[in-house]
Amino acid sequence: MIDEPDKSELNYERYWSSRPLNELLEKAQEFVGKAYSGTMSTLAFLEWALDHTEQGSEKGADIADAMGKASRINRMLGELRQEVAKLAHETEAT
């Protein structure tokens, strides 16, 4: 884990802009992992919400539409996660 300043500190941006590439990619991996996990949770809660709506209702259609969007975002985040991991691995190798 990287010991970083609090976001409220004035030097937060300067701190990250001065860090080496491998640390920046590590931090990117951390955030994309959180985002991916968040979309998985979103999908689960939307699925449970859909289970509690009347079949064929407008509300159910809206929830299903939101699930489709969350699923597409999840796929994109999965691809991004792989790309960032590849970049980090390539950086370690050099």
Secondary structure, 3 states (H helix, E strand, C coil): CCCCCCCCCCCHHHHHHCCCHHHHHHHHHHHHHHHHHHHHHHHHHHHHHHHCCCCCCHHHHHHHHHHHHHHHHHHHHHHHHHHHHHHHHHHHHC
